[in-house]
C-alpha cells in the first residue's frame, strides 16, 4: 500500500487483488475487513462513548447494512460496504446512491 498527500487529502493506492477471500468470497472478505475498520474508527474517535456495536449477517434482508453503532450522544452510525472486482459501472453507482437514500430514511425514522 502506498499513499500520496494532495493538500491534506490522502489518496491510498492498495492492491485489492491481494485480499484473501473468506469462504471463497471476495465480498465477504471485504465486508469483514470493512466492519473491523469501522469498529476501530469508532473506538478511536468516540473513546468510551460507544454504547452499541454489532455486525449484521449479510445473507439478505439487511438492507445492505454491514454494521450498526450507537454512541452516548444519541448518534447512530451504519456501515455499508460494496465489493466490485473491476471498475464500477453506472448501474452499480446508482444502486449505491439509492441504497444510501433508503438507509438515511430508515435511520431517521
C-alpha positions as CSV (number, residue, x, y, z in Angstrom):
1,X,0.0,0.0,0.0
2,X,1.2,3.5,-0.8
3,X,-0.2,6.9,-0.3
4,X,0.1,10.4,-1.7
5,X,-0.7,13.6,0.1
6,X,-2.6,16.0,-2.1
7,X,-3.0,19.1,0.1
8,X,-4.4,17.4,3.2
9,X,-6.2,14.7,1.2
10,X,-4.6,11.3,1.4
11,X,-5.1,9.0,-1.6
12,X,-4.4,5.4,-0.8
13,X,-3.4,3.0,-3.5
14,X,-4.0,-0.6,-2.5
15,X,-3.6,-3.8,-4.4
16,X,-7.0,-5.4,-3.7
17,X,-6.0,-8.5,-5.7
18,X,-4.1,-9.5,-2.6
19,X,-7.2,-9.7,-0.5
20,X,-7.6,-13.2,0.9
21,X,-11.2,-14.2,0.4
22,X,-13.1,-15.7,3.3
23,X,-15.1,-18.8,2.3
24,X,-14.0,-18.3,-1.3
25,X,-15.9,-15.0,-1.4
26,X,-14.2,-11.6,-2.0
27,X,-17.5,-9.9,-1.0
28,X,-17.5,-11.5,2.5
29,X,-13.7,-10.8,2.9
30,X,-14.2,-7.1,2.0
31,X,-17.2,-6.7,4.2
32,X,-15.4,-8.4,7.2
33,X,-12.4,-6.0,6.7
34,X,-14.7,-3.0,6.4
35,X,-16.5,-3.9,9.6
36,X,-13.3,-4.3,11.5
37,X,-12.0,-0.9,10.2
38,X,-15.4,0.7,11.1
39,X,-15.3,-0.6,14.7
40,X,-11.7,0.6,15.1
41,X,-12.6,4.0,13.7
42,X,-15.5,4.4,16.1
43,X,-13.5,3.2,19.1
44,X,-10.7,5.6,18.2
45,X,-12.9,8.7,17.5
46,X,-15.5,8.1,20.2
47,X,-13.4,6.8,23.1
48,X,-15.6,5.5,25.9
49,X,-18.8,6.7,24.1
50,X,-19.6,3.6,22.1
51,X,-22.8,2.1,23.6
52,X,-23.7,-0.4,20.9
53,X,-21.9,-2.1,18.0
54,X,-23.0,-5.1,16.0
55,X,-22.3,-6.6,12.6
56,X,-25.3,-7.8,10.6
57,X,-25.3,-11.1,8.7
58,X,-25.4,-10.3,5.0
59,X,-27.5,-13.1,3.8
60,X,-30.2,-10.9,2.5
61,X,-32.8,-8.8,4.3
62,X,-30.2,-6.5,5.9
63,X,-30.9,-3.6,3.6
64,X,-27.2,-3.5,2.7
65,X,-26.1,-2.6,6.2
66,X,-23.0,-4.5,7.4
67,X,-22.7,-2.9,10.8
68,X,-24.5,-0.5,13.1
69,X,-23.3,1.5,16.1
70,X,-24.6,4.0,18.7
71,X,-22.7,6.4,20.9
72,X,-23.6,8.1,24.2
73,X,-24.6,11.4,22.4
74,X,-27.5,9.5,20.8
75,X,-25.9,9.5,17.3
76,X,-26.2,6.3,15.2
77,X,-23.9,5.1,12.5
78,X,-24.3,2.5,9.9
79,X,-21.8,0.9,7.5
80,X,-22.5,-0.3,4.0
81,X,-19.6,-1.9,2.1
82,X,-19.6,-3.0,-1.6
83,X,-17.1,-5.1,-3.3
84,X,-16.6,-4.7,-7.0
85,X,-13.6,-6.6,-8.5
86,X,-13.5,-4.3,-11.6
87,X,-14.3,-0.6,-12.1
88,X,-17.8,0.3,-11.1
89,X,-20.4,0.9,-13.9
90,X,-23.2,3.5,-13.8
91,X,-25.8,0.9,-12.8
92,X,-23.7,0.0,-9.7
93,X,-23.2,3.6,-8.8
94,X,-26.9,4.3,-9.0
95,X,-27.6,1.2,-6.9
96,X,-25.3,2.6,-4.1
97,X,-26.9,6.0,-4.3
98,X,-30.4,4.7,-4.0
99,X,-29.4,2.3,-1.2
100,X,-27.8,5.2,0.8
101,X,-31.0,7.2,0.4
102,X,-33.1,4.3,1.8
103,X,-30.7,3.9,4.7
104,X,-30.9,7.6,5.6
105,X,-34.7,7.4,5.7
106,X,-34.7,4.2,7.8
107,X,-32.3,5.6,10.4
108,X,-34.1,8.9,10.7
109,X,-37.4,7.2,11.3
